[in-house]
Amino acid sequence: MTEKGITCEIVRPIAVLSENERGYTREINLVSWNGGEVKYDIRNWHPGREKCGKGIALTRDEIFALFDALKEVIADDE
């Protein structure tokens, strides 16, 4: 995908987290932006992935820190 001079390559799709009534999906993927380091990327995508919304890109270390934090929150909620 290329938008406004920004390139995006989905290196590996991981999961569709949700889909709204208009077909937009919130996904987590391994993505390379502008040919850079591959990161875990969470954002909304237009049907067909021709456009995307704002999101967050996390390094491997950041995704593990998030995973650990979520495990604690989930354990506390049980």
A tleap script that builds the chain and sets N, CA, C and O, in Angstrom:
source leaprc.protein.ff14SB
mol = sequence {
  NMET THR GLU LYS GLY ILE THR CYS GLU ILE
  VAL ARG PRO ILE ALA VAL LEU SER GLU ASN
  GLU ARG GLY TYR THR ARG GLU ILE ASN LEU
  VAL SER TRP ASN GLY GLY GLU VAL LYS TYR
  ASP ILE ARG ASN TRP HIE PRO GLY ARG GLU
  LYS CYS GLY LYS GLY ILE ALA LEU THR ARG
  ASP GLU ILE PHE ALA LEU PHE ASP ALA LEU
  LYS GLU VAL ILE ALA ASP ASP CGLU
}
set mol.1.N position { 0.836 -1.170 0.000 }
set mol.1.CA position { 0.000 0.000 0.000 }
set mol.1.C position { 0.886 1.240 0.000 }
set mol.1.O position { 1.894 1.280 0.705 }
set mol.2.N position { 0.521 2.243 -0.779 }
set mol.2.CA position { 1.211 3.526 -0.787 }
set mol.2.C position { 0.177 4.622 -0.599 }
set mol.2.O position { -0.827 4.668 -1.309 }
set mol.3.N position { 0.424 5.494 0.352 }
set mol.3.CA position { -0.494 6.588 0.615 }
set mol.3.C position { 0.319 7.825 0.954 }
set mol.3.O position { 1.106 7.810 1.900 }
set mol.4.N position { 0.136 8.906 0.185 }
set mol.4.CA position { 0.817 10.174 0.433 }
set mol.4.C position { 2.329 10.005 0.550 }
set mol.4.O position { 2.955 10.623 1.411 }
set mol.5.N position { 2.919 9.172 -0.307 }
set mol.5.CA position { 4.360 8.977 -0.302 }
set mol.5.C position { 4.854 8.032 0.778 }
set mol.5.O position { 6.061 7.832 0.913 }
set mol.6.N position { 3.956 7.450 1.542 }
set mol.6.CA position { 4.327 6.511 2.594 }
set mol.6.C position { 4.049 5.102 2.080 }
set mol.6.O position { 2.963 4.816 1.576 }
set mol.7.N position { 5.044 4.228 2.213 }
set mol.7.CA position { 4.832 2.857 1.767 }
set mol.7.C position { 4.655 1.939 2.967 }
set mol.7.O position { 5.236 2.149 4.032 }
set mol.8.N position { 3.845 0.929 2.762 }
set mol.8.CA position { 3.538 -0.026 3.810 }
set mol.8.C position { 3.537 -1.420 3.199 }
set mol.8.O position { 2.832 -1.683 2.225 }
set mol.9.N position { 4.331 -2.303 3.778 }
set mol.9.CA position { 4.323 -3.697 3.337 }
set mol.9.C position { 3.908 -4.564 4.519 }
set mol.9.O position { 4.599 -4.616 5.537 }
set mol.10.N position { 2.775 -5.244 4.376 }
set mol.10.CA position { 2.361 -6.195 5.405 }
set mol.10.C position { 3.180 -7.461 5.173 }
set mol.10.O position { 2.931 -8.225 4.241 }
set mol.11.N position { 4.155 -7.656 6.039 }
set mol.11.CA position { 5.081 -8.780 5.919 }
set mol.11.C position { 4.399 -10.071 6.344 }
set mol.11.O position { 4.603 -11.123 5.737 }
set mol.12.N position { 3.580 -9.983 7.402 }
set mol.12.CA position { 2.853 -11.159 7.880 }
set mol.12.C position { 1.575 -10.740 8.575 }
set mol.12.O position { 1.630 -10.090 9.619 }
set mol.13.N position { 0.417 -11.099 8.019 }
set mol.13.CA position { -0.832 -10.841 8.727 }
set mol.13.C position { -0.888 -11.724 9.978 }
set mol.13.O position { -0.514 -12.896 9.932 }
set mol.14.N position { -1.353 -11.159 11.091 }
set mol.14.CA position { -1.439 -11.943 12.328 }
set mol.14.C position { -2.894 -12.229 12.679 }
set mol.14.O position { -3.275 -13.390 12.832 }
set mol.15.N position { -3.725 -11.169 12.812 }
set mol.15.CA position { -5.123 -11.412 13.196 }
set mol.15.C position { -5.985 -10.193 12.902 }
set mol.15.O position { -5.528 -9.052 12.970 }
set mol.16.N position { -7.247 -10.465 12.572 }
set mol.16.CA position { -8.273 -9.428 12.523 }
set mol.16.C position { -8.902 -9.420 13.906 }
set mol.16.O position { -9.461 -10.427 14.341 }
set mol.17.N position { -8.816 -8.291 14.600 }
set mol.17.CA position { -9.318 -8.197 15.966 }
set mol.17.C position { -10.807 -7.891 16.000 }
set mol.17.O position { -11.518 -8.342 16.898 }
set mol.18.N position { -11.283 -7.122 15.016 }
set mol.18.CA position { -12.711 -6.802 14.929 }
set mol.18.C position { -13.022 -6.268 13.543 }
set mol.18.O position { -12.125 -5.904 12.782 }
set mol.19.N position { -14.315 -6.226 13.229 }
set mol.19.CA position { -14.791 -5.660 11.967 }
set mol.19.C position { -16.082 -4.911 12.253 }
set mol.19.O position { -16.958 -5.423 12.949 }
set mol.20.N position { -16.205 -3.687 11.712 }
set mol.20.CA position { -17.430 -2.931 11.946 }
set mol.20.C position { -18.436 -3.163 10.822 }
set mol.20.O position { -18.155 -3.872 9.856 }
set mol.21.N position { -19.605 -2.558 10.963 }
set mol.21.CA position { -20.692 -2.779 10.006 }
set mol.21.C position { -20.368 -2.279 8.597 }
set mol.21.O position { -21.005 -2.715 7.638 }
set mol.22.N position { -19.398 -1.380 8.450 }
set mol.22.CA position { -19.016 -0.874 7.122 }
set mol.22.C position { -17.857 -1.668 6.510 }
set mol.22.O position { -17.387 -1.338 5.421 }
set mol.23.N position { -17.399 -2.704 7.203 }
set mol.23.CA position { -16.347 -3.543 6.651 }
set mol.23.C position { -14.934 -3.136 7.024 }
set mol.23.O position { -13.978 -3.778 6.588 }
set mol.24.N position { -14.775 -2.075 7.830 }
set mol.24.CA position { -13.447 -1.693 8.296 }
set mol.24.C position { -12.983 -2.703 9.349 }
set mol.24.O position { -13.766 -3.135 10.195 }
set mol.25.N position { -11.713 -3.068 9.286 }
set mol.25.CA position { -11.190 -4.039 10.243 }
set mol.25.C position { -10.108 -3.410 11.106 }
set mol.25.O position { -9.369 -2.534 10.658 }
set mol.26.N position { -10.026 -3.864 12.337 }
set mol.26.CA position { -8.893 -3.527 13.209 }
set mol.26.C position { -8.033 -4.771 13.216 }
set mol.26.O position { -8.497 -5.859 13.557 }
set mol.27.N position { -6.759 -4.603 12.832 }
set mol.27.CA position { -5.874 -5.751 12.641 }
set mol.27.C position { -4.559 -5.569 13.366 }
set mol.27.O position { -4.127 -4.453 13.654 }
set mol.28.N position { -3.933 -6.704 13.652 }
set mol.28.CA position { -2.538 -6.698 14.078 }
set mol.28.C position { -1.755 -7.464 13.015 }
set mol.28.O position { -2.108 -8.586 12.651 }
set mol.29.N position { -0.698 -6.842 12.532 }
set mol.29.CA position { 0.131 -7.400 11.466 }
set mol.29.C position { 1.590 -7.080 11.747 }
set mol.29.O position { 1.896 -6.174 12.522 }
set mol.30.N position { 2.486 -7.823 11.115 }
set mol.30.CA position { 3.894 -7.427 11.070 }
set mol.30.C position { 4.050 -6.573 9.822 }
set mol.30.O position { 3.767 -7.028 8.714 }
set mol.31.N position { 4.502 -5.327 10.000 }
set mol.31.CA position { 4.503 -4.345 8.918 }
set mol.31.C position { 5.856 -3.649 8.830 }
set mol.31.O position { 6.503 -3.383 9.843 }
set mol.32.N position { 6.268 -3.360 7.603 }
set mol.32.CA position { 7.433 -2.518 7.348 }
set mol.32.C position { 6.937 -1.219 6.727 }
set mol.32.O position { 6.344 -1.225 5.648 }
set mol.33.N position { 7.181 -0.105 7.414 }
set mol.33.CA position { 6.809 1.215 6.896 }
set mol.33.C position { 8.020 1.838 6.224 }
set mol.33.O position { 9.093 1.919 6.823 }
set mol.34.N position { 7.857 2.273 4.993 }
set mol.34.CA position { 8.927 2.923 4.222 }
set mol.34.C position { 10.203 2.087 4.176 }
set mol.34.O position { 11.307 2.631 4.203 }
set mol.35.N position { 10.051 0.756 4.106 }
set mol.35.CA position { 11.215 -0.123 4.006 }
set mol.35.C position { 11.998 -0.271 5.295 }
set mol.35.O position { 13.104 -0.813 5.288 }
set mol.36.N position { 11.441 0.203 6.404 }
set mol.36.CA position { 12.146 0.156 7.689 }
set mol.36.C position { 11.997 -1.171 8.403 }
set mol.36.O position { 11.508 -2.155 7.847 }
set mol.37.N position { 12.430 -1.169 9.645 }
set mol.37.CA position { 12.360 -2.347 10.505 }
set mol.37.C position { 10.926 -2.860 10.600 }
set mol.37.O position { 9.984 -2.075 10.707 }
set mol.38.N position { 10.770 -4.158 10.561 }
set mol.38.CA position { 9.454 -4.773 10.692 }
set mol.38.C position { 8.994 -4.617 12.138 }
set mol.38.O position { 9.742 -4.908 13.072 }
set mol.39.N position { 7.742 -4.149 12.314 }
set mol.39.CA position { 7.177 -3.942 13.650 }
set mol.39.C position { 5.783 -4.540 13.718 }
set mol.39.O position { 5.125 -4.762 12.701 }
set mol.40.N position { 5.354 -4.794 14.949 }
set mol.40.CA position { 3.974 -5.209 15.186 }
set mol.40.C position { 3.120 -3.965 15.075 }
set mol.40.O position { 3.409 -2.947 15.704 }
set mol.41.N position { 2.073 -4.042 14.280 }
set mol.41.CA position { 1.295 -2.859 13.939 }
set mol.41.C position { -0.192 -3.133 14.187 }
set mol.41.O position { -0.746 -4.113 13.688 }
set mol.42.N position { -0.825 -2.253 14.965 }
set mol.42.CA position { -2.258 -2.365 15.246 }
set mol.42.C position { -2.923 -1.107 14.712 }
set mol.42.O position { -2.579 0.005 15.113 }
set mol.43.N position { -3.894 -1.290 13.790 }
set mol.43.CA position { -4.602 -0.141 13.224 }
set mol.43.C position { -5.855 -0.590 12.497 }
set mol.43.O position { -6.063 -1.779 12.260 }
set mol.44.N position { -6.688 0.387 12.147 }
set mol.44.CA position { -7.894 0.136 11.361 }
set mol.44.C position { -7.554 0.184 9.882 }
set mol.44.O position { -6.749 1.001 9.436 }
set mol.45.N position { -8.195 -0.722 9.123 }
set mol.45.CA position { -7.982 -0.805 7.682 }
set mol.45.C position { -9.301 -0.692 6.946 }
set mol.45.O position { -10.311 -1.266 7.352 }
set mol.46.N position { -9.273 0.060 5.854 }
set mol.46.CA position { -10.401 0.191 4.935 }
set mol.46.C position { -10.596 -1.156 4.247 }
set mol.46.O position { -9.622 -1.878 4.029 }
set mol.47.N position { -11.841 -1.513 3.899 }
set mol.47.CA position { -12.035 -2.766 3.160 }
set mol.47.C position { -11.114 -2.827 1.937 }
set mol.47.O position { -11.008 -1.855 1.189 }
set mol.48.N position { -10.464 -3.946 1.741 }
set mol.48.CA position { -9.513 -4.096 0.642 }
set mol.48.C position { -8.125 -3.573 0.963 }
set mol.48.O position { -7.220 -3.667 0.133 }
set mol.49.N position { -7.948 -3.026 2.153 }
set mol.49.CA position { -6.658 -2.482 2.624 }
set mol.49.C position { -6.106 -1.385 1.729 }
set mol.49.O position { -4.890 -1.205 1.668 }
set mol.50.N position { -6.964 -0.644 1.032 }
set mol.50.CA position { -6.438 0.439 0.210 }
set mol.50.C position { -6.116 1.685 1.019 }
set mol.50.O position { -5.361 2.540 0.555 }
set mol.51.N position { -6.675 1.806 2.224 }
set mol.51.CA position { -6.376 2.922 3.124 }
set mol.51.C position { -6.318 2.382 4.539 }
set mol.51.O position { -6.875 1.328 4.847 }
set mol.52.N position { -5.625 3.134 5.402 }
set mol.52.CA position { -5.587 2.742 6.806 }
set mol.52.C position { -5.730 3.973 7.684 }
set mol.52.O position { -5.465 5.098 7.261 }
set mol.53.N position { -6.151 3.733 8.907 }
set mol.53.CA position { -6.281 4.804 9.884 }
set mol.53.C position { -5.025 4.898 10.736 }
set mol.53.O position { -4.050 4.178 10.522 }
set mol.54.N position { -5.075 5.800 11.705 }
set mol.54.CA position { -3.949 5.931 12.626 }
set mol.54.C position { -3.863 4.677 13.475 }
set mol.54.O position { -4.868 4.034 13.777 }
set mol.55.N position { -2.659 4.353 13.845 }
set mol.55.CA position { -2.454 3.155 14.648 }
set mol.55.C position { -1.206 3.279 15.488 }
set mol.55.O position { -0.709 4.374 15.749 }
set mol.56.N position { -0.716 2.139 15.901 }
set mol.56.CA position { 0.486 2.091 16.723 }
set mol.56.C position { 1.386 0.970 16.205 }
set mol.56.O position { 0.912 -0.119 15.883 }
set mol.57.N position { 2.669 1.243 16.131 }
set mol.57.CA position { 3.662 0.255 15.711 }
set mol.57.C position { 4.577 -0.009 16.900 }
set mol.57.O position { 5.110 0.921 17.504 }
set mol.58.N position { 4.753 -1.284 17.228 }
set mol.58.CA position { 5.533 -1.674 18.395 }
set mol.58.C position { 6.684 -2.588 17.998 }
set mol.58.O position { 6.541 -3.444 17.126 }
set mol.59.N position { 7.821 -2.394 18.649 }
set mol.59.CA position { 8.958 -3.290 18.440 }
set mol.59.C position { 8.673 -4.619 19.131 }
set mol.59.O position { 7.696 -4.744 19.869 }
set mol.60.N position { 9.515 -5.593 18.893 }
set mol.60.CA position { 9.371 -6.902 19.539 }
set mol.60.C position { 9.437 -6.757 21.065 }
set mol.60.O position { 8.640 -7.370 21.775 }
set mol.61.N position { 10.368 -5.961 21.572 }
set mol.61.CA position { 10.473 -5.753 23.022 }
set mol.61.C position { 9.203 -5.101 23.576 }
set mol.61.O position { 8.721 -5.479 24.643 }
set mol.62.N position { 8.669 -4.126 22.848 }
set mol.62.CA position { 7.447 -3.455 23.300 }
set mol.62.C position { 6.243 -4.388 23.298 }
set mol.62.O position { 5.406 -4.315 24.199 }
set mol.63.N position { 6.143 -5.264 22.302 }
set mol.63.CA position { 4.999 -6.175 22.244 }
set mol.63.C position { 5.070 -7.171 23.394 }
set mol.63.O position { 4.034 -7.547 23.943 }
set mol.64.N position { 6.288 -7.612 23.774 }
set mol.64.CA position { 6.421 -8.512 24.922 }
set mol.64.C position { 6.085 -7.790 26.225 }
set mol.64.O position { 5.466 -8.378 27.112 }
set mol.65.N position { 6.484 -6.523 26.353 }
set mol.65.CA position { 6.133 -5.743 27.546 }
set mol.65.C position { 4.615 -5.576 27.638 }
set mol.65.O position { 4.045 -5.682 28.724 }
set mol.66.N position { 3.963 -5.316 26.512 }
set mol.66.CA position { 2.503 -5.200 26.478 }
set mol.66.C position { 1.859 -6.522 26.858 }
set mol.66.O position { 0.914 -6.546 27.645 }
set mol.67.N position { 2.356 -7.615 26.312 }
set mol.67.CA position { 1.837 -8.947 26.612 }
set mol.67.C position { 1.918 -9.234 28.110 }
set mol.67.O position { 0.948 -9.701 28.707 }
set mol.68.N position { 3.075 -8.956 28.717 }
set mol.68.CA position { 3.240 -9.178 30.151 }
set mol.68.C position { 2.282 -8.318 30.965 }
set mol.68.O position { 1.695 -8.796 31.936 }
set mol.69.N position { 2.118 -7.061 30.581 }
set mol.69.CA position { 1.209 -6.159 31.299 }
set mol.69.C position { -0.230 -6.646 31.182 }
set mol.69.O position { -0.975 -6.605 32.161 }
set mol.70.N position { -0.628 -7.102 30.008 }
set mol.70.CA position { -1.996 -7.594 29.824 }
set mol.70.C position { -2.241 -8.881 30.598 }
set mol.70.O position { -3.339 -9.085 31.115 }
set mol.71.N position { -1.242 -9.753 30.689 }
set mol.71.CA position { -1.396 -10.976 31.492 }
set mol.71.C position { -1.701 -10.616 32.938 }
set mol.71.O position { -2.552 -11.242 33.570 }
set mol.72.N position { -1.006 -9.606 33.466 }
set mol.72.CA position { -1.229 -9.171 34.854 }
set mol.72.C position { -2.638 -8.602 35.039 }
set mol.72.O position { -3.319 -8.915 36.015 }
set mol.73.N position { -3.061 -7.775 34.102 }
set mol.73.CA position { -4.397 -7.173 34.185 }
set mol.73.C position { -5.476 -8.249 34.129 }
set mol.73.O position { -6.427 -8.216 34.909 }
set mol.74.N position { -5.333 -9.194 33.218 }
set mol.74.CA position { -6.312 -10.266 33.080 }
set mol.74.C position { -6.331 -11.133 34.337 }
set mol.74.O position { -7.405 -11.514 34.802 }
set mol.75.N position { -5.172 -11.448 34.888 }
set mol.75.CA position { -5.097 -12.249 36.110 }
set mol.75.C position { -5.765 -11.519 37.272 }
set mol.75.O position { -6.435 -12.149 38.090 }
set mol.76.N position { -5.591 -10.199 37.356 }
set mol.76.CA position { -6.214 -9.408 38.422 }
set mol.76.C position { -7.727 -9.366 38.289 }
set mol.76.O position { -8.433 -9.243 39.290 }
set mol.77.N position { -8.237 -9.467 37.063 }
set mol.77.CA position { -9.675 -9.405 36.820 }
set mol.77.C position { -10.396 -10.717 37.105 }
set mol.77.O position { -11.624 -10.744 37.188 }
set mol.78.N position { -9.649 -11.799 37.255 }
set mol.78.CA position { -10.271 -13.112 37.466 }
set mol.78.C position { -10.695 -13.326 38.881 }
set mol.78.O position { -11.233 -14.383 39.212 }
savepdb mol mol.pdb
quit
